[in-house]
Amino acid sequence: MSDIERKVLRVIGNYSAGRRRTPTVDELCIKTGRDRGGIMTILDALTKEEYIE
């Protein structure tokens, strides 16, 4: 798992624990500093590796 994948997974986990919801793609863009296309690529990779559904 790459560093950015780990970072996105931590952001998702922290949002789920603290705010009782998953973050939107726009929120992930803000928190990671990546563009929407980059976030979608990372989410696809995490889905293929079965870290998220």
mmCIF entry with sequence, helices, sheets and N, C-alpha, C, O atoms, coordinates in Angstrom:
data_MODEL
# 
_entry.id   MODEL 
# 
_entity.id                         1 
_entity.type                       polymer 
_entity.pdbx_number_of_molecules   1 
# 
_entity_poly.entity_id                      1 
_entity_poly.type                           'polypeptide(L)' 
_entity_poly.nstd_linkage                   no 
_entity_poly.nstd_monomer                   no 
_entity_poly.pdbx_seq_one_letter_code       MSDIERKVLRVIGNYSAGRRRTPTVDELCIKTGRDRGGIMTILDALTKEEYIE 
_entity_poly.pdbx_seq_one_letter_code_can   MSDIERKVLRVIGNYSAGRRRTPTVDELCIKTGRDRGGIMTILDALTKEEYIE 
_entity_poly.pdbx_strand_id                 A 
# 
loop_
_entity_poly_seq.entity_id 
_entity_poly_seq.num 
_entity_poly_seq.mon_id 
_entity_poly_seq.hetero 
1 1  MET n 
1 2  SER n 
1 3  ASP n 
1 4  ILE n 
1 5  GLU n 
1 6  ARG n 
1 7  LYS n 
1 8  VAL n 
1 9  LEU n 
1 10 ARG n 
1 11 VAL n 
1 12 ILE n 
1 13 GLY n 
1 14 ASN n 
1 15 TYR n 
1 16 SER n 
1 17 ALA n 
1 18 GLY n 
1 19 ARG n 
1 20 ARG n 
1 21 ARG n 
1 22 THR n 
1 23 PRO n 
1 24 THR n 
1 25 VAL n 
1 26 ASP n 
1 27 GLU n 
1 28 LEU n 
1 29 CYS n 
1 30 ILE n 
1 31 LYS n 
1 32 THR n 
1 33 GLY n 
1 34 ARG n 
1 35 ASP n 
1 36 ARG n 
1 37 GLY n 
1 38 GLY n 
1 39 ILE n 
1 40 MET n 
1 41 THR n 
1 42 ILE n 
1 43 LEU n 
1 44 ASP n 
1 45 ALA n 
1 46 LEU n 
1 47 THR n 
1 48 LYS n 
1 49 GLU n 
1 50 GLU n 
1 51 TYR n 
1 52 ILE n 
1 53 GLU n 
# 
_struct_asym.id          A 
_struct_asym.entity_id   1 
# 
loop_
_struct_conf.conf_type_id 
_struct_conf.id 
_struct_conf.pdbx_PDB_helix_id 
_struct_conf.beg_label_comp_id 
_struct_conf.beg_label_asym_id 
_struct_conf.beg_label_seq_id 
_struct_conf.pdbx_beg_PDB_ins_code 
_struct_conf.end_label_comp_id 
_struct_conf.end_label_asym_id 
_struct_conf.end_label_seq_id 
_struct_conf.pdbx_end_PDB_ins_code 
_struct_conf.beg_auth_comp_id 
_struct_conf.beg_auth_asym_id 
_struct_conf.beg_auth_seq_id 
_struct_conf.end_auth_comp_id 
_struct_conf.end_auth_asym_id 
_struct_conf.end_auth_seq_id 
_struct_conf.pdbx_PDB_helix_class 
_struct_conf.details 
_struct_conf.pdbx_PDB_helix_length 
HELX_P HELX_P1 AA1 ASP A 3  ? ARG A 19 ? ASP A 3  ARG A 19 1 ? 17 
HELX_P HELX_P2 AA2 VAL A 25 ? THR A 32 ? VAL A 25 THR A 32 1 ? 8  
HELX_P HELX_P3 AA3 ARG A 36 ? LYS A 48 ? ARG A 36 LYS A 48 1 ? 13 
# 
_struct_conf_type.id          HELX_P 
_struct_conf_type.criteria    ? 
_struct_conf_type.reference   ? 
# 
loop_
_atom_site.group_PDB 
_atom_site.id 
_atom_site.type_symbol 
_atom_site.label_atom_id 
_atom_site.label_alt_id 
_atom_site.label_comp_id 
_atom_site.label_asym_id 
_atom_site.label_entity_id 
_atom_site.label_seq_id 
_atom_site.pdbx_PDB_ins_code 
_atom_site.Cartn_x 
_atom_site.Cartn_y 
_atom_site.Cartn_z 
_atom_site.occupancy 
_atom_site.B_iso_or_equiv 
_atom_site.pdbx_formal_charge 
_atom_site.auth_seq_id 
_atom_site.auth_comp_id 
_atom_site.auth_asym_id 
_atom_site.auth_atom_id 
_atom_site.pdbx_PDB_model_num 
ATOM 1   N N  . MET A 1 1  ? 0.852   -1.165 0.000   1.00 0.00 ? 1  MET A N  1 
ATOM 2   C CA . MET A 1 1  ? 0.000   0.000  0.000   1.00 0.00 ? 1  MET A CA 1 
ATOM 3   C C  . MET A 1 1  ? 0.906   1.240  0.000   1.00 0.00 ? 1  MET A C  1 
ATOM 4   O O  . MET A 1 1  ? 1.865   1.325  0.767   1.00 0.00 ? 1  MET A O  1 
ATOM 5   N N  . SER A 1 2  ? 0.582   2.189  -0.871  1.00 0.00 ? 2  SER A N  1 
ATOM 6   C CA . SER A 1 2  ? 1.386   3.408  -0.950  1.00 0.00 ? 2  SER A CA 1 
ATOM 7   C C  . SER A 1 2  ? 1.014   4.364  0.182   1.00 0.00 ? 2  SER A C  1 
ATOM 8   O O  . SER A 1 2  ? 0.014   4.174  0.874   1.00 0.00 ? 2  SER A O  1 
ATOM 9   N N  . ASP A 1 3  ? 1.833   5.383  0.351   1.00 0.00 ? 3  ASP A N  1 
ATOM 10  C CA . ASP A 1 3  ? 1.598   6.355  1.427   1.00 0.00 ? 3  ASP A CA 1 
ATOM 11  C C  . ASP A 1 3  ? 0.278   7.085  1.246   1.00 0.00 ? 3  ASP A C  1 
ATOM 12  O O  . ASP A 1 3  ? -0.454  7.282  2.216   1.00 0.00 ? 3  ASP A O  1 
ATOM 13  N N  . ILE A 1 4  ? -0.041  7.492  0.016   1.00 0.00 ? 4  ILE A N  1 
ATOM 14  C CA . ILE A 1 4  ? -1.283  8.235  -0.214  1.00 0.00 ? 4  ILE A CA 1 
ATOM 15  C C  . ILE A 1 4  ? -2.497  7.346  0.010   1.00 0.00 ? 4  ILE A C  1 
ATOM 16  O O  . ILE A 1 4  ? -3.520  7.818  0.505   1.00 0.00 ? 4  ILE A O  1 
ATOM 17  N N  . GLU A 1 5  ? -2.403  6.072  -0.343  1.00 0.00 ? 5  GLU A N  1 
ATOM 18  C CA . GLU A 1 5  ? -3.510  5.146  -0.073  1.00 0.00 ? 5  GLU A CA 1 
ATOM 19  C C  . GLU A 1 5  ? -3.720  5.012  1.428   1.00 0.00 ? 5  GLU A C  1 
ATOM 20  O O  . GLU A 1 5  ? -4.856  5.002  1.902   1.00 0.00 ? 5  GLU A O  1 
ATOM 21  N N  . ARG A 1 6  ? -2.630  4.911  2.172   1.00 0.00 ? 6  ARG A N  1 
ATOM 22  C CA . ARG A 1 6  ? -2.713  4.813  3.632   1.00 0.00 ? 6  ARG A CA 1 
ATOM 23  C C  . ARG A 1 6  ? -3.319  6.084  4.220   1.00 0.00 ? 6  ARG A C  1 
ATOM 24  O O  . ARG A 1 6  ? -4.121  6.025  5.153   1.00 0.00 ? 6  ARG A O  1 
ATOM 25  N N  . LYS A 1 7  ? -2.930  7.236  3.667   1.00 0.00 ? 7  LYS A N  1 
ATOM 26  C CA . LYS A 1 7  ? -3.457  8.512  4.159   1.00 0.00 ? 7  LYS A CA 1 
ATOM 27  C C  . LYS A 1 7  ? -4.960  8.612  3.918   1.00 0.00 ? 7  LYS A C  1 
ATOM 28  O O  . LYS A 1 7  ? -5.706  9.018  4.808   1.00 0.00 ? 7  LYS A O  1 
ATOM 29  N N  . VAL A 1 8  ? -5.409  8.242  2.715   1.00 0.00 ? 8  VAL A N  1 
ATOM 30  C CA . VAL A 1 8  ? -6.838  8.302  2.409   1.00 0.00 ? 8  VAL A CA 1 
ATOM 31  C C  . VAL A 1 8  ? -7.610  7.341  3.303   1.00 0.00 ? 8  VAL A C  1 
ATOM 32  O O  . VAL A 1 8  ? -8.693  7.676  3.782   1.00 0.00 ? 8  VAL A O  1 
ATOM 33  N N  . LEU A 1 9  ? -7.071  6.166  3.530   1.00 0.00 ? 9  LEU A N  1 
ATOM 34  C CA . LEU A 1 9  ? -7.732  5.187  4.393   1.00 0.00 ? 9  LEU A CA 1 
ATOM 35  C C  . LEU A 1 9  ? -7.831  5.708  5.831   1.00 0.00 ? 9  LEU A C  1 
ATOM 36  O O  . LEU A 1 9  ? -8.838  5.474  6.499   1.00 0.00 ? 9  LEU A O  1 
ATOM 37  N N  . ARG A 1 10 ? -6.813  6.403  6.309   1.00 0.00 ? 10 ARG A N  1 
ATOM 38  C CA . ARG A 1 10 ? -6.857  6.981  7.659   1.00 0.00 ? 10 ARG A CA 1 
ATOM 39  C C  . ARG A 1 10 ? -7.882  8.102  7.750   1.00 0.00 ? 10 ARG A C  1 
ATOM 40  O O  . ARG A 1 10 ? -8.587  8.220  8.752   1.00 0.00 ? 10 ARG A O  1 
ATOM 41  N N  . VAL A 1 11 ? -7.969  8.934  6.697   1.00 0.00 ? 11 VAL A N  1 
ATOM 42  C CA . VAL A 1 11 ? -8.961  10.013 6.684   1.00 0.00 ? 11 VAL A CA 1 
ATOM 43  C C  . VAL A 1 11 ? -10.367 9.420  6.725   1.00 0.00 ? 11 VAL A C  1 
ATOM 44  O O  . VAL A 1 11 ? -11.226 9.902  7.464   1.00 0.00 ? 11 VAL A O  1 
ATOM 45  N N  . ILE A 1 12 ? -10.599 8.377  5.933   1.00 0.00 ? 12 ILE A N  1 
ATOM 46  C CA . ILE A 1 12 ? -11.912 7.719  5.929   1.00 0.00 ? 12 ILE A CA 1 
ATOM 47  C C  . ILE A 1 12 ? -12.224 7.151  7.310   1.00 0.00 ? 12 ILE A C  1 
ATOM 48  O O  . ILE A 1 12 ? -13.335 7.311  7.814   1.00 0.00 ? 12 ILE A O  1 
ATOM 49  N N  . GLY A 1 13 ? -11.254 6.493  7.916   1.00 0.00 ? 13 GLY A N  1 
ATOM 50  C CA . GLY A 1 13 ? -11.455 5.920  9.244   1.00 0.00 ? 13 GLY A CA 1 
ATOM 51  C C  . GLY A 1 13 ? -11.722 6.967  10.307  1.00 0.00 ? 13 GLY A C  1 
ATOM 52  O O  . GLY A 1 13 ? -12.588 6.783  11.161  1.00 0.00 ? 13 GLY A O  1 
ATOM 53  N N  . ASN A 1 14 ? -10.984 8.063  10.260  1.00 0.00 ? 14 ASN A N  1 
ATOM 54  C CA . ASN A 1 14 ? -11.173 9.130  11.242  1.00 0.00 ? 14 ASN A CA 1 
ATOM 55  C C  . ASN A 1 14 ? -12.523 9.804  11.075  1.00 0.00 ? 14 ASN A C  1 
ATOM 56  O O  . ASN A 1 14 ? -13.172 10.135 12.068  1.00 0.00 ? 14 ASN A O  1 
ATOM 57  N N  . TYR A 1 15 ? -12.960 10.015 9.838   1.00 0.00 ? 15 TYR A N  1 
ATOM 58  C CA . TYR A 1 15 ? -14.281 10.597 9.616   1.00 0.00 ? 15 TYR A CA 1 
ATOM 59  C C  . TYR A 1 15 ? -15.362 9.659  10.143  1.00 0.00 ? 15 TYR A C  1 
ATOM 60  O O  . TYR A 1 15 ? -16.315 10.096 10.788  1.00 0.00 ? 15 TYR A O  1 
ATOM 61  N N  . SER A 1 16 ? -15.206 8.375  9.865   1.00 0.00 ? 16 SER A N  1 
ATOM 62  C CA . SER A 1 16 ? -16.212 7.402  10.309  1.00 0.00 ? 16 SER A CA 1 
ATOM 63  C C  . SER A 1 16 ? -16.309 7.367  11.828  1.00 0.00 ? 16 SER A C  1 
ATOM 64  O O  . SER A 1 16 ? -17.405 7.276  12.383  1.00 0.00 ? 16 SER A O  1 
ATOM 65  N N  . ALA A 1 17 ? -15.171 7.438  12.497  1.00 0.00 ? 17 ALA A N  1 
ATOM 66  C CA . ALA A 1 17 ? -15.168 7.369  13.959  1.00 0.00 ? 17 ALA A CA 1 
ATOM 67  C C  . ALA A 1 17 ? -15.630 8.677  14.597  1.00 0.00 ? 17 ALA A C  1 
ATOM 68  O O  . ALA A 1 17 ? -16.391 8.659  15.564  1.00 0.00 ? 17 ALA A O  1 
ATOM 69  N N  . GLY A 1 18 ? -15.186 9.786  14.076  1.00 0.00 ? 18 GLY A N  1 
ATOM 70  C CA . GLY A 1 18 ? -15.462 11.065 14.708  1.00 0.00 ? 18 GLY A CA 1 
ATOM 71  C C  . GLY A 1 18 ? -16.772 11.707 14.302  1.00 0.00 ? 18 GLY A C  1 
ATOM 72  O O  . GLY A 1 18 ? -17.440 12.341 15.119  1.00 0.00 ? 18 GLY A O  1 
ATOM 73  N N  . ARG A 1 19 ? -17.138 11.545 13.046  1.00 0.00 ? 19 ARG A N  1 
ATOM 74  C CA . ARG A 1 19 ? -18.329 12.238 12.550  1.00 0.00 ? 19 ARG A CA 1 
ATOM 75  C C  . ARG A 1 19 ? -19.470 11.295 12.188  1.00 0.00 ? 19 ARG A C  1 
ATOM 76  O O  . ARG A 1 19 ? -20.531 11.734 11.745  1.00 0.00 ? 19 ARG A O  1 
ATOM 77  N N  . ARG A 1 20 ? -19.252 10.027 12.375  1.00 0.00 ? 20 ARG A N  1 
ATOM 78  C CA . ARG A 1 20 ? -20.286 9.010  12.134  1.00 0.00 ? 20 ARG A CA 1 
ATOM 79  C C  . ARG A 1 20 ? -20.789 8.991  10.687  1.00 0.00 ? 20 ARG A C  1 
ATOM 80  O O  . ARG A 1 20 ? -21.945 8.660  10.422  1.00 0.00 ? 20 ARG A O  1 
ATOM 81  N N  . ARG A 1 21 ? -19.901 9.350  9.760   1.00 0.00 ? 21 ARG A N  1 
ATOM 82  C CA . ARG A 1 21 ? -20.237 9.288  8.332   1.00 0.00 ? 21 ARG A CA 1 
ATOM 83  C C  . ARG A 1 21 ? -18.939 9.189  7.552   1.00 0.00 ? 21 ARG A C  1 
ATOM 84  O O  . ARG A 1 21 ? -17.861 9.459  8.080   1.00 0.00 ? 21 ARG A O  1 
ATOM 85  N N  . THR A 1 22 ? -19.054 8.802  6.301   1.00 0.00 ? 22 THR A N  1 
ATOM 86  C CA . THR A 1 22 ? -17.878 8.751  5.450   1.00 0.00 ? 22 THR A CA 1 
ATOM 87  C C  . THR A 1 22 ? -17.693 10.103 4.765   1.00 0.00 ? 22 THR A C  1 
ATOM 88  O O  . THR A 1 22 ? -18.673 10.800 4.502   1.00 0.00 ? 22 THR A O  1 
ATOM 89  N N  . PRO A 1 23 ? -16.455 10.479 4.476   1.00 0.00 ? 23 PRO A N  1 
ATOM 90  C CA . PRO A 1 23 ? -16.224 11.771 3.838   1.00 0.00 ? 23 PRO A CA 1 
ATOM 91  C C  . PRO A 1 23 ? -16.617 11.743 2.367   1.00 0.00 ? 23 PRO A C  1 
ATOM 92  O O  . PRO A 1 23 ? -16.585 10.694 1.725   1.00 0.00 ? 23 PRO A O  1 
ATOM 93  N N  . THR A 1 24 ? -16.985 12.896 1.846   1.00 0.00 ? 24 THR A N  1 
ATOM 94  C CA . THR A 1 24 ? -17.272 13.010 0.413   1.00 0.00 ? 24 THR A CA 1 
ATOM 95  C C  . THR A 1 24 ? -15.950 13.062 -0.346  1.00 0.00 ? 24 THR A C  1 
ATOM 96  O O  . THR A 1 24 ? -14.885 13.232 0.249   1.00 0.00 ? 24 THR A O  1 
ATOM 97  N N  . VAL A 1 25 ? -16.031 12.914 -1.647  1.00 0.00 ? 25 VAL A N  1 
ATOM 98  C CA . VAL A 1 25 ? -14.830 12.996 -2.478  1.00 0.00 ? 25 VAL A CA 1 
ATOM 99  C C  . VAL A 1 25 ? -14.212 14.389 -2.354  1.00 0.00 ? 25 VAL A C  1 
ATOM 100 O O  . VAL A 1 25 ? -12.990 14.523 -2.291  1.00 0.00 ? 25 VAL A O  1 
ATOM 101 N N  . ASP A 1 26 ? -15.041 15.410 -2.319  1.00 0.00 ? 26 ASP A N  1 
ATOM 102 C CA . ASP A 1 26 ? -14.525 16.774 -2.175  1.00 0.00 ? 26 ASP A CA 1 
ATOM 103 C C  . ASP A 1 26 ? -13.791 16.959 -0.849  1.00 0.00 ? 26 ASP A C  1 
ATOM 104 O O  . ASP A 1 26 ? -12.759 17.629 -0.803  1.00 0.00 ? 26 ASP A O  1 
ATOM 105 N N  . GLU A 1 27 ? -14.309 16.377 0.221   1.00 0.00 ? 27 GLU A N  1 
ATOM 106 C CA . GLU A 1 27 ? -13.631 16.457 1.514   1.00 0.00 ? 27 GLU A CA 1 
ATOM 107 C C  . GLU A 1 27 ? -12.290 15.723 1.477   1.00 0.00 ? 27 GLU A C  1 
ATOM 108 O O  . GLU A 1 27 ? -11.313 16.181 2.069   1.00 0.00 ? 27 GLU A O  1 
ATOM 109 N N  . LEU A 1 28 ? -12.245 14.584 0.782   1.00 0.00 ? 28 LEU A N  1 
ATOM 110 C CA . LEU A 1 28 ? -10.980 13.866 0.639   1.00 0.00 ? 28 LEU A CA 1 
ATOM 111 C C  . LEU A 1 28 ? -9.977  14.697 -0.151  1.00 0.00 ? 28 LEU A C  1 
ATOM 112 O O  . LEU A 1 28 ? -8.784  14.684 0.153   1.00 0.00 ? 28 LEU A O  1 
ATOM 113 N N  . CYS A 1 29 ? -10.451 15.420 -1.162  1.00 0.00 ? 29 CYS A N  1 
ATOM 114 C CA . CYS A 1 29 ? -9.570  16.299 -1.946  1.00 0.00 ? 29 CYS A CA 1 
ATOM 115 C C  . CYS A 1 29 ? -8.960  17.372 -1.062  1.00 0.00 ? 29 CYS A C  1 
ATOM 116 O O  . CYS A 1 29 ? -7.766  17.656 -1.157  1.00 0.00 ? 29 CYS A O  1 
ATOM 117 N N  . ILE A 1 30 ? -9.767  17.962 -0.210  1.00 0.00 ? 30 ILE A N  1 
ATOM 118 C CA . ILE A 1 30 ? -9.287  19.019 0.685   1.00 0.00 ? 30 ILE A CA 1 
ATOM 119 C C  . ILE A 1 30 ? -8.272  18.465 1.683   1.00 0.00 ? 30 ILE A C  1 
ATOM 120 O O  . ILE A 1 30 ? -7.219  19.064 1.899   1.00 0.00 ? 30 ILE A O  1 
ATOM 121 N N  . LYS A 1 31 ? -8.589  17.329 2.286   1.00 0.00 ? 31 LYS A N  1 
ATOM 122 C CA . LYS A 1 31 ? -7.729  16.770 3.334   1.00 0.00 ? 31 LYS A CA 1 
ATOM 123 C C  . LYS A 1 31 ? -6.398  16.245 2.797   1.00 0.00 ? 31 LYS A C  1 
ATOM 124 O O  . LYS A 1 31 ? -5.391  16.291 3.503   1.00 0.00 ? 31 LYS A O  1 
ATOM 125 N N  . THR A 1 32 ? -6.379  15.745 1.548   1.00 0.00 ? 32 THR A N  1 
ATOM 126 C CA . THR A 1 32 ? -5.167  15.146 1.004   1.00 0.00 ? 32 THR A CA 1 
ATOM 127 C C  . THR A 1 32 ? -4.408  16.065 0.061   1.00 0.00 ? 32 THR A C  1 
ATOM 128 O O  . THR A 1 32 ? -3.229  15.834 -0.205  1.00 0.00 ? 32 THR A O  1 
ATOM 129 N N  . GLY A 1 33 ? -5.060  17.099 -0.448  1.00 0.00 ? 33 GLY A N  1 
ATOM 130 C CA . GLY A 1 33 ? -4.407  17.987 -1.400  1.00 0.00 ? 33 GLY A CA 1 
ATOM 131 C C  . GLY A 1 33 ? -4.345  17.428 -2.809  1.00 0.00 ? 33 GLY A C  1 
ATOM 132 O O  . GLY A 1 33 ? -3.592  17.934 -3.641  1.00 0.00 ? 33 GLY A O  1 
ATOM 133 N N  . ARG A 1 34 ? -5.111  16.410 -3.086  1.00 0.00 ? 34 ARG A N  1 
ATOM 134 C CA . ARG A 1 34 ? -5.142  15.806 -4.420  1.00 0.00 ? 34 ARG A CA 1 
ATOM 135 C C  . ARG A 1 34 ? -6.359  16.293 -5.195  1.00 0.00 ? 34 ARG A C  1 
ATOM 136 O O  . ARG A 1 34 ? -7.308  16.820 -4.616  1.00 0.00 ? 34 ARG A O  1 
ATOM 137 N N  . ASP A 1 35 ? -6.319  16.110 -6.508  1.00 0.00 ? 35 ASP A N  1 
ATOM 138 C CA . ASP A 1 35 ? -7.480  16.477 -7.319  1.00 0.00 ? 35 ASP A CA 1 
ATOM 139 C C  . ASP A 1 35 ? -8.471  15.321 -7.350  1.00 0.00 ? 35 ASP A C  1 
ATOM 140 O O  . ASP A 1 35 ? -8.180  14.217 -6.890  1.00 0.00 ? 35 ASP A O  1 
ATOM 141 N N  . ARG A 1 36 ? -9.641  15.595 -7.900  1.00 0.00 ? 36 ARG A N  1 
ATOM 142 C CA . ARG A 1 36 ? -10.731 14.615 -7.903  1.00 0.00 ? 36 ARG A CA 1 
ATOM 143 C C  . ARG A 1 36 ? -10.349 13.333 -8.641  1.00 0.00 ? 36 ARG A C  1 
ATOM 144 O O  . ARG A 1 36 ? -10.681 12.238 -8.186  1.00 0.00 ? 36 ARG A O  1 
ATOM 145 N N  . GLY A 1 37 ? -9.663  13.453 -9.760  1.00 0.00 ? 37 GLY A N  1 
ATOM 146 C CA . GLY A 1 37 ? -9.233  12.273 -10.518 1.00 0.00 ? 37 GLY A CA 1 
ATOM 147 C C  . GLY A 1 37 ? -8.261  11.404 -9.733  1.00 0.00 ? 37 GLY A C  1 
ATOM 148 O O  . GLY A 1 37 ? -8.337  10.176 -9.773  1.00 0.00 ? 37 GLY A O  1 
ATOM 149 N N  . GLY A 1 38 ? -7.345  12.058 -9.017  1.00 0.00 ? 38 GLY A N  1 
ATOM 150 C CA . GLY A 1 38 ? -6.386  11.309 -8.206  1.00 0.00 ? 38 GLY A CA 1 
ATOM 151 C C  . GLY A 1 38 ? -7.056  10.558 -7.073  1.00 0.00 ? 38 GLY A C  1 
ATOM 152 O O  . GLY A 1 38 ? -6.695  9.422  -6.767  1.00 0.00 ? 38 GLY A O  1 
ATOM 153 N N  . ILE A 1 39 ? -8.035  11.200 -6.454  1.00 0.00 ? 39 ILE A N  1 
ATOM 154 C CA . ILE A 1 39 ? -8.772  10.551 -5.365  1.00 0.00 ? 39 ILE A CA 1 
ATOM 155 C C  . ILE A 1 39 ? -9.543  9.347  -5.895  1.00 0.00 ? 39 ILE A C  1 
ATOM 156 O O  . ILE A 1 39 ? -9.569  8.296  -5.256  1.00 0.00 ? 39 ILE A O  1 
ATOM 157 N N  . MET A 1 40 ? -10.168 9.494  -7.053  1.00 0.00 ? 40 MET A N  1 
ATOM 158 C CA . MET A 1 40 ? -10.931 8.382  -7.619  1.00 0.00 ? 40 MET A CA 1 
ATOM 159 C C  . MET A 1 40 ? -10.008 7.207  -7.935  1.00 0.00 ? 40 MET A C  1 
ATOM 160 O O  . MET A 1 40 ? -10.386 6.054  -7.731  1.00 0.00 ? 40 MET A O  1 
ATOM 161 N N  . THR A 1 41 ? -8.809  7.488  -8.428  1.00 0.00 ? 41 THR A N  1 
ATOM 162 C CA . THR A 1 41 ? -7.837  6.426  -8.708  1.00 0.00 ? 41 THR A CA 1 
ATOM 163 C C  . THR A 1 41 ? -7.438  5.706  -7.418  1.00 0.00 ? 41 THR A C  1 
ATOM 164 O O  . THR A 1 41 ? -7.343  4.479  -7.384  1.00 0.00 ? 41 THR A O  1 
ATOM 165 N N  . ILE A 1 42 ? -7.210  6.478  -6.369  1.00 0.00 ? 42 ILE A N  1 
ATOM 166 C CA . ILE A 1 42 ? -6.832  5.894  -5.073  1.00 0.00 ? 42 ILE A CA 1 
ATOM 167 C C  . ILE A 1 42 ? -7.974  5.059  -4.511  1.00 0.00 ? 42 ILE A C  1 
ATOM 168 O O  . ILE A 1 42 ? -7.747  3.968  -3.987  1.00 0.00 ? 42 ILE A O  1 
ATOM 169 N N  . LEU A 1 43 ? -9.207  5.568  -4.618  1.00 0.00 ? 43 LEU A N  1 
ATOM 170 C CA . LEU A 1 43 ? -10.356 4.811  -4.118  1.00 0.00 ? 43 LEU A CA 1 
ATOM 171 C C  . LEU A 1 43 ? -10.550 3.523  -4.902  1.00 0.00 ? 43 LEU A C  1 
ATOM 172 O O  . LEU A 1 43 ? -10.926 2.501  -4.328  1.00 0.00 ? 43 LEU A O  1 
ATOM 173 N N  . ASP A 1 44 ? -10.296 3.558  -6.216  1.00 0.00 ? 44 ASP A N  1 
ATOM 174 C CA . ASP A 1 44 ? -10.372 2.336  -7.020  1.00 0.00 ? 44 ASP A CA 1 
ATOM 175 C C  . ASP A 1 44 ? -9.331  1.317  -6.565  1.00 0.00 ? 44 ASP A C  1 
ATOM 176 O O  . ASP A 1 44 ? -9.618  0.123  -6.469  1.00 0.00 ? 44 ASP A O  1 
ATOM 177 N N  . ALA A 1 45 ? -8.125  1.799  -6.286  1.00 0.00 ? 45 ALA A N  1 
ATOM 178 C CA . ALA A 1 45 ? -7.062  0.892  -5.820  1.00 0.00 ? 45 ALA A CA 1 
ATOM 179 C C  . ALA A 1 45 ? -7.422  0.283  -4.471  1.00 0.00 ? 45 ALA A C  1 
ATOM 180 O O  . ALA A 1 45 ? -7.213  -0.911 -4.253  1.00 0.00 ? 45 ALA A O  1 
ATOM 181 N N  . LEU A 1 46 ? -7.962  1.098  -3.560  1.00 0.00 ? 46 LEU A N  1 
ATOM 182 C CA . LEU A 1 46 ? -8.356  0.573  -2.245  1.00 0.00 ? 46 LEU A CA 1 
ATOM 183 C C  . LEU A 1 46 ? -9.502  -0.427 -2.368  1.00 0.00 ? 46 LEU A C  1 
ATOM 184 O O  . LEU A 1 46 ? -9.574  -1.389 -1.603  1.00 0.00 ? 46 LEU A O  1 
ATOM 185 N N  . THR A 1 47 ? -10.391 -0.204 -3.322  1.00 0.00 ? 47 THR A N  1 
ATOM 186 C CA . THR A 1 47 ? -11.483 -1.143 -3.545  1.00 0.00 ? 47 THR A CA 1 
ATOM 187 C C  . THR A 1 47 ? -10.956 -2.473 -4.088  1.00 0.00 ? 47 THR A C  1 
ATOM 188 O O  . THR A 1 47 ? -11.387 -3.541 -3.652  1.00 0.00 ? 47 THR A O  1 
ATOM 189 N N  . LYS A 1 48 ? -10.037 -2.404 -5.026  1.00 0.00 ? 48 LYS A N  1 
ATOM 190 C CA . LYS A 1 48 ? -9.453  -3.634 -5.605  1.00 0.00 ? 48 LYS A CA 1 
ATOM 191 C C  . LYS A 1 48 ? -8.683  -4.429 -4.566  1.00 0.00 ? 48 LYS A C  1 
ATOM 192 O O  . LYS A 1 48 ? -8.674  -5.660 -4.601  1.00 0.00 ? 48 LYS A O  1 
ATOM 193 N N  . GLU A 1 49 ? -8.027  -3.721 -3.629  1.00 0.00 ? 49 GLU A N  1 
ATOM 194 C CA . GLU A 1 49 ? -7.291  -4.392 -2.568  1.00 0.00 ? 49 GLU A CA 1 
ATOM 195 C C  . GLU A 1 49 ? -8.194  -4.799 -1.410  1.00 0.00 ? 49 GLU A C  1 
ATOM 196 O O  . GLU A 1 49 ? -7.725  -5.351 -0.415  1.00 0.00 ? 49 GLU A O  1 
ATOM 197 N N  . GLU A 1 50 ? -9.490  -4.527 -1.541  1.00 0.00 ? 50 GLU A N  1 
ATOM 198 C CA . GLU A 1 50 ? -10.532 -4.897 -0.581  1.00 0.00 ? 50 GLU A CA 1 
ATOM 199 C C  . GLU A 1 50 ? -10.359 -4.244 0.793   1.00 0.00 ? 50 GLU A C  1 
ATOM 200 O O  . GLU A 1 50 ? -10.691 -4.846 1.814   1.00 0.00 ? 50 GLU A O  1 
ATOM 201 N N  . TYR A 1 51 ? -9.839  -3.012 0.816   1.00 0.00 ? 51 TYR A N  1 
ATOM 202 C CA . TYR A 1 51 ? -9.796  -2.243 2.051   1.00 0.00 ? 51 TYR A CA 1 
ATOM 203 C C  . TYR A 1 51 ? -11.110 -1.515 2.274   1.00 0.00 ? 51 TYR A C  1 
ATOM 204 O O  . TYR A 1 51 ? -11.512 -1.295 3.416   1.00 0.00 ? 51 TYR A O  1 
ATOM 205 N N  . ILE A 1 52 ? -11.790 -1.137 1.183   1.00 0.00 ? 52 ILE A N  1 
ATOM 206 C CA . ILE A 1 52 ? -13.084 -0.466 1.259   1.00 0.00 ? 52 ILE A CA 1 
ATOM 207 C C  . ILE A 1 52 ? -14.026 -1.123 0.263   1.00 0.00 ? 52 ILE A C  1 
ATOM 208 O O  . ILE A 1 52 ? -13.603 -1.867 -0.622  1.00 0.00 ? 52 ILE A O  1 
ATOM 209 N N  . GLU A 1 53 ? -15.298 -0.835 0.423   1.00 0.00 ? 53 GLU A N  1 
ATOM 210 C CA . GLU A 1 53 ? -16.312 -1.364 -0.511  1.00 0.00 ? 53 GLU A CA 1 
ATOM 211 C C  . GLU A 1 53 ? -16.912 -0.237 -1.298  1.00 0.00 ? 53 GLU A C  1 
ATOM 212 O O  . GLU A 1 53 ? -17.783 -0.465 -2.137  1.00 0.00 ? 53 GLU A O  1 
# 
